[in-house]
């Protein structure tokens, strides 16, 4: 059993800091670095990429809607050509900084509302895939099992990697429960760690209605912007290792 452990990092902006990126980089195997559209600024991106390179952590571009005011969590109707260009812009910017720090972007993970939208919207999914294909078709895209991204990526020769969320509630259909609903984000450290182990070992998770959902994934995400994120990430890592899971970046 080989699993990647990823977290959203570099989400500060200016004088506003969010999370403990350095501590999380000592825990995870992949870092989804904010690209400046939902969070992140040039200094933050540079520092995060440099710290990831120092620790041998894989760097991913966490592309988003252009939505600093709402942290990229507001769904937006963006024309495919514009969305493609904006994703390309973000990807190129973070990859350029990562290369200057001695690394490179090795995968793409959409953020927030964009992540959820392209799981079910073929047009926006294709726009994101087009941007990746234009920049570097060898870069895999992280997405949920059953996402519309899989078909769009296959049509363009871009690979996908399935992902599960240790600290998010699931609907019976295998989607993430919207954050505006109660219980969408889980905070019990022991429960989240146990869920991650079950996801890795059994490929299943208990949905919000009590049913079982299949979530076979190569990567598991723990969010870096929630209270106690470092403690939770460490608990998830320890739980996986104790279960005999090998932690290794997919890219």
N, C-alpha and C positions, 0 to 999 in steps of 0.2 A: 504494500500500500504506500503510494507516494502522493503527497499532497503539498501544494503551494499554499502559503499563508500570506494573504495580502491585506493592506490597509491603505486608506486614503490619507495622504500626507501633504505637507506644504500648503495647508489651507489657511494660513495667516494672510493678512493684507495690511501693509503699512505698519502702523503702531499696534494693530489688532493681532493678537496671537491666538492660535487655536490648537490645543493638544500639545503633546510632548513628542515631537517628531524624532528627536535623537533617541529617546528611550524606546520608542516603537521600532525604530530601525534596528535595534539590537534583538528584536523578537521576530519580526516578519522576514519572509524570503523575497517578497515583491512589494514595491512602493508605488502606489498610484499617485503621481505628482500632479497637483492642480496646475492648470495651464494659464490662469489669469482671467478666465471668463466667469467662473463662479467664485473663485478665491485664488490666492496666490499673486505674487508680484515678482519682478525680476530678481530681487535680492533673495526672497524666500525660495524661489525655484532654484537659484544657484546654490544656496546653502543646503537645501534638501538633496539635490543631485550629488553634490560633493560628499555629503555624509553617507549617502547610499553607496556611492562608488567605494568609499573607504571601507565599508563593511561588506562589500560583495553582494549587495542587495540589488535585485533586478529592478530597473526603472520602467514604469509605464506612464504613458500620457493620459491623464484623466481629463478628457475633453468634455465640454459642457455647452449648454445654451449660454448666450451672452446675458448673464443675469446675476450680477454682483449683489443687487439689492435683496434678492431672495435666495442667495446661496445656490442658485441653479436648481432649486426645487419647485419652480413654477413651470408647468407645462406650457410650451409655446408653439404656435403654428409658424414655422419657418419654411420658406420656399426651399425645395431640395438643392437648387444651385447655390443659394446663400448658405445653407447649412453645410454643404460640402466644403465650400470655401472657408467657412469659419472653423471647421474641424481641421482642415489642412493647415490653416494659420496656426492653430494651437499646437498641433503635432510638430510642425517644423520649428516653432519657437523653443519648445521644451527639449526636443532632440538636439538642437543647436547648443543649448546651454549644457545639456548632459555630456555632449561630445567634448566641449571645452573643459569639462571637469574630469575627463578621462573615461567616460562611459558612453552610453547611448540609450535611447528609448528602444525597448525590445518588445513592447506590446502596447495595446490601446485598450483603455477601459472608460467608456462613457460614464458620466456622473449623473446622479439624481434623476430629475425629471426626464432628461434625455435618455438615460439608461432604460427607464421603464417604458417610455414612449416607443423606442425602437424595438422593444420586445414584441410589440403588437402592431406596429405601423410599418408596412413594407416599404412605403415611399421614403420615410425618414431613415429607416434602416439602410436602404440602398444608398442614400446620400452620405451617410457615415462611412459605409463600406467603400464608396467611390473615392472618398478622401484618402482612406488608407491605401487603396489600390494605386492612386495617383502618386502618393509619397513613397511607399515601400510595401508592395504586396506580400512581403515575407513576414510582416508584423501581424501576429494573431490578435483577435478581438475577444475580450472577456465578455461573456453574456450568460443569461440564464438558459438552462435546458428548455427546449421548446420555443426559443425566441425566434422572431422573424429574421433576426440577424444571420442565423445559420444558412438559410436559403439564399439570402442576398449575397453573403460572402462566398458561398459555393459557386454562384454564377460568375463571380469576379476572380476566382482562384485565390481568395484570401482565406486563411484558416481561422477557426474559432476555438475557444477554450471554454468549457462550461464551468460555471461558478455557483457556489452556494453561500448563504449568509448565516453565520452563526448567531448573530444578535438581532435578526429580523424575523417577524412573524410571517407565515406563509398562508395564502388562501388555499382552498381545496383544489384549485386549478394549477397550483404550483407557482403563482405569481407572488410578489411581495405585497403584504398588506400596506395600503397607503399610510404614510406617516401621520396624516391628520386623524386617523382612527386610533382609539385607545388600544394599547398593547402592541402597537406596531413595532416598537423598539424594545428589546429585552434587556434588562439590567441585572438580573440575578447571575452572578459570576459562575457559580457551580452549574446552574442550569444551562447556560450558554456553552460552557466547556463540554458538558455531556452531549449537547446537541451537535457540537462540532465533531466529536468522536463518532457519534452515530452516523452523521453524514459521510464521514470518511470510511468507516468500516462497513456500514450497511447500505449506504446510498439512499437513506430515507430520512424524513423529518416529520414530526407531528404538526399538522396544520392547525389553524385557529379554531376549526370546528371539531378537533379531536381526531380527525382522520389521518391516514398516513399518505404522504406525498413522496414520490421518487425524486431525488435530487442528486443524481450521480454527477460528481464534479471533480475536476482536477485541481481547483483552487477554492479556498474558503476565505471569505472576507470578514474581518473584524473592523468596525469603524473607529477612526481615530479622533472623532469630534464629540464623542459621548463622555459623560462623567465616568471616571474610573477606567478609561480606555486601556491604559497601560496594564493595569492589574488584570483586566479581563483578557487582554491579548496574551499575557503570560500564562494565565490559567488555561486558555485554549491550547497554547503551544505545549504546555506541560501535559495536558490531558492526551493530546495526540501522540506525543512521544511515549507516554506510559502505555498507550494502546498498541505500540509497535509500529506506528505510522512514521514513515520517513518524510521529513520536511525538505522539500527541494523546489526551487523555482521552476516553472514550466518553460520559461523563456530565458 
